[in-house]
């Protein structure tokens, strides 16, 4: 996806969380060559918007991951500290 190309993948696991059917790729239903083959036969490489696929992939970039994980940790650290301060105020 990062190169703007659609993904053809088995419909299970992490791919189901990142591939948008019909927008960034297609799924094949069974993990066998027949299912993959049928999906490939029906696949039309001209029906895809490379810019849209690339933009979708950007949300999974390393920079976005770093930003999101940092925010997650900071937010939860603040919640934790707030709870600790509250407990300290309640204890005699």
N, C-alpha and C positions, 0 to 999 in steps of 0.2 A: 504494500500500500504506500509506503514512503516514497516510492518511485512513481506513484500515480497509476499503478497498474492494479486491476482487480484481482482478488484472491479467489482461488477455487480450493475449498477445504472441506474436510469432514465435519459434519454438524454435531460437534461435541467438544467439550473442553473449553480452553481459553478463546478459541476462535469464535465461539458463540457470543462472547462478551465484546469482541472488537470488530467483527465483520458485520456490516449492515447489509442484509440480503437485498440484491437488486440495486444497491447504491455503491458499495465498496467491494462486492464480491458475491459469490454464490456458494451454496453448500451442496454436498452430495450426501444422501441419507444413510447409506449403508457402507460399511468399511470393506468394500470388495471392489474388484476391478470393473465389474459390470456397472455398478452405480457411478463410479468415477467416469467410466467411458461414456455412459449415457449423458452425464452432465457436460462432458467435453463436447459431445456431438451437438448439444443444444446451445452451447455457449457462443455468443456473438461478441467478438472483440470490439466492434464498432459502437456498441451501445453504452459506453462508459465515459464519464467525465473525469479526466485525469486530475484536473485541479481540485475537484471535490474530493476525490479519493485521497490525494496528497494532504489536503487540509484536515480530513478526518484522521489520518494517521498521525498528524502533528500532536494531537491530544495525548498520544502515548509516547511522546519523545522523552529522552533522558532529562532534558531541562524541565519539562512539565512535571515529570515524576519527582525530581528534586524539589521543585517549588511546592508541589502538593504534599509530599511527605513532611517537609519542613513545617508547613502550615498545620498539618494534622498534629504533629508532635507539640508544637508551640501551643495550639489551642487546648490540647488535652493536658499539657503541663500546667497551663494556667488554671484549668478546671481543678486539677489535683491540688495545686497550691491554695486555691480558694477554699477547697474543702478542708485542707489541713489547718488553715488559719481559722476557719469557723470552729473546728473541733477544739483548737487551743483556746478560743474565747469561751467555749462552753465549759471546759474542765475547770474545777476549782483550784 
